[in-house]
Amino acid sequence: MKVTVTHIPEEGLTREFLKDGDWFHSLLPERDGTDIAIERISGQYTAAKIGRTVSVRGSIETEVTLGCCRCLKEFVLPIRAEFKYTFVPVEKMSNKEELELTGEDLGFGYYKDDLIELDLIILEQIILQIPMKPLCDVACKGLCPRCGIDRNVEQCDHETTSFENPFAVLRQLKINNGKN
């Protein structure tokens, strides 16, 4: 989706959009190992400009099918995200070699040739909503490490062993500071 800056009227521009999963996957790097299933992405955005500075606000809604990292079952995660970005022409970009970003800079971008590209912003907003370790339920018990049954469905007689810290042995170490 491209927004042409010179086509934004004084009162602003509001558009709705509807994208499919193929659009989403076409923006991802090839074979990035992501097993994300999305069927439909809907949303809207409003663009307003003051001079050559453009403010874009929008919202996105979708459902993502993921695999639970504990029990491996697929589940649907609803995603609702809002975004706000401010764009200026690339000519106004600072020529400094090193820049330190602040929190305000994260919602700031540049446009070139009178076009603002929103596809990567929408992709970014969706990916930011997906947890690193997706869980079907916070109380998911996962799979038994010995027999592999789903502990959410049935029980087994195998005990869950607690993790032993490999550095626990260092507690027994006695250090002589050179004092007798």
DRENDO-1510 file (C-alpha; in Angstrom, 1 decimal, always signed):
<recs>
REC; n; res; u; v; w
REC; 1; MET; +0.0; +0.0; +0.0 .
REC; 2; LYS; +1.4; +3.3; -1.0 .
REC; 3; VAL; +0.2; +6.7; +0.0 .
REC; 4; THR; +1.1; +9.6; -2.4 .
REC; 5; VAL; +1.8; +12.6; -0.2 .
REC; 6; THR; +0.6; +15.2; -2.8 .
REC; 7; HIS; -2.8; +13.4; -3.0 .
REC; 8; ILE; -3.5; +13.8; +0.7 .
REC; 9; PRO; -6.2; +16.5; +0.9 .
REC; 10; GLU; -6.2; +19.2; +3.7 .
REC; 11; GLU; -8.9; +17.3; +5.7 .
REC; 12; GLY; -6.8; +14.1; +5.6 .
REC; 13; LEU; -7.2; +10.8; +3.9 .
REC; 14; THR; -8.8; +7.7; +5.4 .
REC; 15; ARG; -8.6; +4.3; +3.8 .
REC; 16; GLU; -9.6; +0.8; +4.7 .
REC; 17; PHE; -7.7; -2.3; +3.6 .
REC; 18; LEU; -8.1; -6.0; +3.4 .
REC; 19; LYS; -5.1; -8.3; +2.7 .
REC; 20; ASP; -4.7; -12.1; +2.6 .
REC; 21; GLY; -2.1; -14.5; +4.0 .
REC; 22; ASP; -0.3; -14.6; +0.6 .
REC; 23; TRP; +0.3; -10.9; +0.8 .
REC; 24; PHE; +1.7; -11.3; +4.4 .
REC; 25; HIS; +4.0; -14.2; +3.4 .
REC; 26; SER; +5.3; -12.3; +0.3 .
REC; 27; LEU; +6.7; -9.7; +2.6 .
REC; 28; LEU; +8.7; -12.1; +4.8 .
REC; 29; PRO; +12.2; -13.2; +3.8 .
REC; 30; GLU; +12.3; -16.5; +2.0 .
REC; 31; ARG; +12.3; -19.6; +4.3 .
REC; 32; ASP; +12.8; -17.6; +7.5 .
REC; 33; GLY; +11.5; -20.6; +9.4 .
REC; 34; THR; +8.3; -18.8; +10.5 .
REC; 35; ASP; +5.3; -21.1; +10.7 .
REC; 36; ILE; +2.6; -18.3; +10.9 .
REC; 37; ALA; -0.7; -18.9; +9.3 .
REC; 38; ILE; -2.8; -15.9; +8.5 .
REC; 39; GLU; -5.9; -15.9; +6.3 .
REC; 40; ARG; -7.1; -12.3; +6.4 .
REC; 41; ILE; -5.8; -8.9; +7.6 .
REC; 42; SER; -8.2; -6.0; +7.9 .
REC; 43; GLY; -7.5; -2.5; +9.0 .
REC; 44; GLN; -7.7; +1.2; +8.3 .
REC; 45; TYR; -5.4; +4.2; +8.3 .
REC; 46; THR; -5.7; +8.0; +8.3 .
REC; 47; ALA; -3.0; +10.2; +6.8 .
REC; 48; ALA; -2.8; +13.9; +7.5 .
REC; 49; LYS; -0.2; +16.4; +6.4 .
REC; 50; ILE; +1.2; +19.6; +7.6 .
REC; 51; GLY; +3.5; +21.1; +5.0 .
REC; 52; ARG; +5.6; +18.1; +3.9 .
REC; 53; THR; +5.3; +16.2; +7.2 .
REC; 54; VAL; +2.8; +13.4; +7.2 .
REC; 55; SER; +1.2; +11.8; +10.2 .
REC; 56; VAL; -0.3; +8.3; +9.7 .
REC; 57; ARG; -2.5; +6.6; +12.3 .
REC; 58; GLY; -4.0; +3.2; +11.8 .
REC; 59; SER; -5.3; -0.1; +13.3 .
REC; 60; ILE; -5.0; -3.7; +12.2 .
REC; 61; GLU; -7.0; -6.8; +13.1 .
REC; 62; THR; -6.2; -10.4; +12.2 .
REC; 63; GLU; -6.0; -13.9; +13.6 .
REC; 64; VAL; -2.8; -15.8; +13.5 .
REC; 65; THR; -2.6; -19.6; +13.8 .
REC; 66; LEU; +0.4; -20.7; +15.8 .
REC; 67; GLY; +1.8; -23.8; +17.5 .
REC; 68; CYS; +1.9; -23.9; +21.2 .
REC; 69; CYS; +5.5; -24.2; +22.4 .
REC; 70; ARG; +4.6; -26.5; +25.3 .
REC; 71; CYS; +2.0; -29.0; +23.9 .
REC; 72; LEU; +2.5; -28.4; +20.1 .
REC; 73; LYS; -1.2; -27.9; +19.4 .
REC; 74; GLU; -2.3; -25.3; +17.0 .
REC; 75; PHE; -4.3; -22.4; +18.3 .
REC; 76; VAL; -5.6; -19.1; +17.1 .
REC; 77; LEU; -4.3; -15.8; +18.5 .
REC; 78; PRO; -6.4; -12.8; +17.8 .
REC; 79; ILE; -4.3; -9.7; +17.1 .
REC; 80; ARG; -5.4; -6.1; +17.3 .
REC; 81; ALA; -2.8; -3.4; +16.9 .
REC; 82; GLU; -2.7; +0.4; +16.6 .
REC; 83; PHE; +0.1; +2.4; +15.1 .
REC; 84; LYS; +1.2; +6.0; +14.6 .
REC; 85; TYR; +4.0; +7.2; +12.5 .
REC; 86; THR; +5.3; +10.6; +11.4 .
REC; 87; PHE; +7.0; +10.8; +8.0 .
REC; 88; VAL; +9.3; +13.5; +6.6 .
REC; 89; PRO; +11.0; +13.7; +3.2 .
REC; 90; VAL; +14.3; +11.9; +3.0 .
REC; 91; GLU; +16.0; +15.2; +2.2 .
REC; 92; LYS; +15.5; +16.3; +5.8 .
REC; 93; MET; +17.3; +13.2; +7.0 .
REC; 94; SER; +20.3; +13.9; +9.2 .
REC; 95; ASN; +23.7; +13.2; +7.7 .
REC; 96; LYS; +25.3; +12.3; +11.0 .
REC; 97; GLU; +27.2; +9.1; +11.1 .
REC; 98; GLU; +26.0; +7.8; +14.5 .
REC; 99; LEU; +22.5; +8.4; +15.7 .
REC; 100; GLU; +21.1; +7.4; +19.1 .
REC; 101; LEU; +17.4; +6.5; +18.8 .
REC; 102; THR; +15.0; +7.5; +21.5 .
REC; 103; GLY; +11.5; +6.1; +22.1 .
REC; 104; GLU; +10.0; +9.0; +20.0 .
REC; 105; ASP; +12.2; +8.0; +17.0 .
REC; 106; LEU; +10.6; +4.5; +16.8 .
REC; 107; GLY; +7.4; +6.1; +15.3 .
REC; 108; PHE; +9.4; +8.3; +12.9 .
REC; 109; GLY; +10.2; +7.6; +9.3 .
REC; 110; TYR; +11.2; +9.0; +5.9 .
REC; 111; TYR; +9.6; +9.0; +2.5 .
REC; 112; LYS; +11.1; +9.3; -0.9 .
REC; 113; ASP; +9.7; +10.4; -4.2 .
REC; 114; ASP; +6.4; +11.6; -2.7 .
REC; 115; LEU; +5.5; +8.0; -1.7 .
REC; 116; ILE; +5.0; +6.4; +1.8 .
REC; 117; GLU; +5.1; +2.6; +1.8 .
REC; 118; LEU; +2.8; +1.1; +4.5 .
REC; 119; ASP; +3.2; -2.6; +3.8 .
REC; 120; LEU; +6.3; -3.1; +6.0 .
REC; 121; ILE; +4.7; -1.1; +8.8 .
REC; 122; ILE; +1.7; -3.3; +8.8 .
REC; 123; LEU; +4.0; -6.4; +8.7 .
REC; 124; GLU; +6.0; -5.0; +11.6 .
REC; 125; GLN; +2.9; -4.4; +13.7 .
REC; 126; ILE; +1.7; -7.9; +13.3 .
REC; 127; ILE; +5.0; -9.5; +14.0 .
REC; 128; LEU; +5.4; -7.4; +17.1 .
REC; 129; GLN; +2.2; -8.8; +18.5 .
REC; 130; ILE; +3.3; -12.4; +18.2 .
REC; 131; PRO; +4.9; -13.8; +21.4 .
REC; 132; MET; +8.3; -15.4; +21.2 .
REC; 133; LYS; +7.0; -18.4; +23.0 .
REC; 134; PRO; +3.4; -18.8; +22.0 .
REC; 135; LEU; +1.1; -20.6; +24.5 .
REC; 136; CYS; -2.3; -22.0; +23.8 .
REC; 137; ASP; -3.1; -21.3; +27.5 .
REC; 138; VAL; -1.0; -19.8; +30.3 .
REC; 139; ALA; -1.7; -22.9; +32.3 .
REC; 140; CYS; -0.7; -25.3; +29.5 .
REC; 141; LYS; +1.0; -28.3; +31.1 .
REC; 142; GLY; +2.8; -29.4; +27.9 .
REC; 143; LEU; +4.0; -32.8; +26.9 .
REC; 144; CYS; +5.5; -35.4; +29.2 .
REC; 145; PRO; +9.3; -35.5; +28.4 .
REC; 146; ARG; +9.4; -39.3; +28.8 .
REC; 147; CYS; +6.3; -40.7; +27.1 .
REC; 148; GLY; +5.1; -37.7; +25.1 .
REC; 149; ILE; +1.4; -37.6; +26.1 .
REC; 150; ASP; -0.3; -34.2; +26.3 .
REC; 151; ARG; -0.6; -33.5; +30.0 .
REC; 152; ASN; -3.6; -31.2; +29.4 .
REC; 153; VAL; -5.6; -34.3; +28.2 .
REC; 154; GLU; -4.4; -37.2; +30.2 .
REC; 155; GLN; -2.0; -38.0; +33.1 .
REC; 156; CYS; +0.9; -40.3; +33.3 .
REC; 157; ASP; +3.0; -41.8; +36.1 .
REC; 158; HIS; +6.2; -40.1; +35.2 .
REC; 159; GLU; +7.5; -37.5; +37.7 .
REC; 160; THR; +8.6; -34.1; +36.6 .
REC; 161; THR; +12.2; -33.7; +37.5 .
REC; 162; SER; +13.3; -30.2; +38.5 .
REC; 163; PHE; +16.2; -28.6; +36.8 .
REC; 164; GLU; +19.4; -28.7; +38.7 .
REC; 165; ASN; +21.6; -25.7; +38.4 .
REC; 166; PRO; +25.0; -26.9; +36.9 .
REC; 167; PHE; +26.8; -24.2; +39.1 .
REC; 168; ALA; +25.4; -25.7; +42.3 .
REC; 169; VAL; +28.7; -27.6; +42.7 .
REC; 170; LEU; +30.6; -24.4; +43.1 .
REC; 171; ARG; +28.9; -23.9; +46.5 .
REC; 172; GLN; +31.2; -26.6; +47.9 .
REC; 173; LEU; +34.3; -24.8; +46.7 .
REC; 174; LYS; +36.4; -23.4; +49.5 .
REC; 175; ILE; +38.7; -20.5; +48.6 .
REC; 176; ASN; +41.9; -19.8; +50.6 .
REC; 177; ASN; +42.7; -16.1; +50.5 .
REC; 178; GLY; +46.3; -16.7; +51.6 .
REC; 179; LYS; +45.3; -16.5; +55.2 .
REC; 180; ASN; +46.1; -19.5; +57.4 .
</recs>
